[in-house]
Amino acid sequence: MFLLEVDPLDLGADVKAIGLELLEPGTREPARGPEAARVWSRVLPSLAMAELWALDFFSHLDRVRDYCSQHGIAHRNSAGRCIVVPELDPAPLEELLLRFEKETFGARAGARIDSDAELEGELSRRGADGYHHAFANYSFCAVCDFENGALTLLTNRLWASEVVRRVTPVVRDLGVEVRLPV
């Protein structure tokens, strides 16, 4: 059904990054829609493994807040212009990702999920750029650009091969081939 390429990225000397691209195999166009949301809803929790994780929204906050309230999704307002959605079960996560597929938002995993006002303030001011100086405090921080079929991990703790190892088992039954690019 899809191809998930996992590729180390060079974003500069002070940032270790891994790009994940979910592609239509025939055209290599970004995968979108309900099937893609189903894949991403499995990928995000598998990357975090047993660690706490959350989504960070820093734009279109009224729409995010309304959606979460209408669907009984726990969320908290933080730092004025940031909404944090703690980890979700796969079904509501899939629906949330599909609903906000055209938005860029963030994700992070690690022990500081509930208590990082400094990062959440930076996300409020700078959007995804707020992760730049904070990602080392987490297993990963990520920029979710699912409209373009992309997830960019900022991490000092994961390597591309480890990402492949973590996500392959959870997307195999969806017909997704996970690989490092050739």
C-alpha positions in Angstrom: 0.0 0.0 0.0 2.7 2.6 1.0 6.4 3.0 1.3 7.9 4.5 4.5 11.4 5.8 3.9 13.5 6.5 7.0 16.5 8.7 6.2 19.1 10.5 8.4 19.0 14.2 7.7 21.8 16.8 7.8 20.2 19.9 9.5 23.5 21.2 10.8 26.2 20.4 13.3 23.9 21.0 16.4 20.9 19.0 15.2 20.7 15.2 14.7 17.6 14.5 12.6 15.8 11.6 10.9 13.2 12.1 8.2 10.3 9.7 7.6 8.4 10.0 4.4 5.2 8.1 3.7 4.9 7.7 -0.1 2.6 6.2 -2.7 5.0 3.5 -4.1 4.0 3.9 -7.8 4.2 7.7 -8.0 6.4 8.5 -4.9 3.8 11.2 -4.1 3.1 11.9 -0.4 0.5 9.6 1.1 -2.5 11.4 2.5 -6.0 10.6 3.7 -7.5 8.0 6.0 -5.0 5.2 5.2 -2.0 7.5 5.8 -3.5 8.7 9.1 -3.8 5.1 10.2 -0.1 4.5 9.5 1.0 7.7 11.3 -1.3 6.8 14.3 0.8 3.6 14.7 4.2 5.2 13.9 4.1 7.9 16.6 3.4 5.6 19.6 5.9 3.0 18.3 8.6 5.6 18.2 8.0 6.6 21.8 7.8 2.9 22.9 7.1 3.0 26.7 7.8 6.7 27.2 5.2 9.3 27.6 4.5 11.2 24.5 2.3 14.1 23.4 1.3 16.2 20.4 1.9 20.0 20.5 -0.3 22.3 18.5 0.9 25.9 18.0 -1.5 27.2 15.3 -5.2 27.1 14.6 -5.7 26.6 18.3 -9.5 27.4 18.4 -10.1 24.6 15.9 -7.9 22.2 17.8 -9.5 23.1 21.2 -13.0 22.7 19.7 -12.2 19.4 18.1 -10.7 18.0 21.3 -13.6 19.2 23.4 -16.2 17.8 21.0 -14.5 14.4 20.8 -13.7 14.1 24.5 -9.9 14.3 23.9 -7.9 15.4 26.9 -5.8 18.5 26.2 -4.3 21.4 28.1 -3.6 25.0 27.1 -0.1 26.1 27.7 2.0 29.2 27.4 -0.8 31.2 25.7 -0.5 29.8 22.2 0.2 26.1 22.6 -2.2 23.1 23.1 -0.7 19.9 24.4 -2.6 16.6 23.7 -1.2 13.7 25.8 -0.8 10.3 24.2 -4.0 8.9 22.7 -5.2 5.4 21.8 -4.9 4.5 18.1 -8.5 5.2 17.0 -8.9 8.8 18.4 -5.3 9.5 17.3 -6.0 8.4 13.8 -9.1 10.7 13.6 -7.2 13.6 15.1 -4.3 13.2 12.6 -6.7 13.0 9.7 -8.6 16.1 10.9 -5.4 18.1 11.2 -3.5 16.5 8.3 -3.1 19.9 6.6 -1.6 21.6 9.7 2.0 21.5 10.8 2.3 20.5 14.5 4.7 18.8 16.8 5.2 15.6 18.9 7.6 14.7 21.6 8.4 11.8 23.8 10.1 11.7 27.2 9.8 12.4 30.9 9.3 16.1 30.7 5.9 16.0 28.8 3.9 17.4 31.7 6.4 20.0 33.0 8.3 21.9 30.3 6.8 25.4 30.4 10.0 26.7 28.8 9.6 24.6 25.7 5.9 25.2 25.4 6.6 28.9 25.6 9.1 28.6 22.8 6.5 26.6 20.7 4.0 29.4 21.4 6.5 32.0 20.1 8.4 30.2 17.4 6.3 27.2 16.3 8.3 24.1 15.4 11.5 26.0 15.7 11.0 26.0 19.4 12.2 22.4 19.4 15.7 23.3 18.3 17.2 23.9 21.7 15.0 21.5 23.6 15.1 18.2 21.7 18.1 16.9 23.6 15.9 16.8 26.7 13.6 14.3 25.0 13.8 10.9 23.3 12.6 12.9 20.3 10.8 16.0 19.3 9.1 15.8 15.9 7.7 18.1 13.3 4.5 16.5 11.8 3.9 17.7 8.2 1.5 15.0 7.2 0.1 17.0 4.3 3.5 16.4 2.7 3.8 12.8 4.0 6.6 13.8 6.3 7.7 13.4 9.9 11.0 14.9 11.0 12.5 13.6 14.2 15.0 15.7 16.1 16.8 13.2 18.4 20.1 12.3 19.9 18.7 9.0 21.1 17.4 7.3 18.0 19.2 6.3 14.8 17.5 5.6 11.4 18.0 1.8 11.9 16.3 1.9 15.3 13.4 3.8 13.8 13.0 1.1 11.2 13.2 -1.6 13.9 10.5 0.1 16.0 8.0 1.0 13.2 8.2 -2.0 10.9 6.2 -4.5 13.1 3.4 -2.0 13.7 2.7 -1.1 10.1 3.5 -4.5 8.4 -0.2 -5.6 8.5 -1.2 -2.3 6.8 1.0 -3.3 3.8 3.6 -0.6 4.5 7.2 -1.3 3.4 9.7 0.4 5.8 13.2 1.0 4.5 16.2 3.1 4.4 16.5 4.9 1.0 18.8 3.4 -1.6 
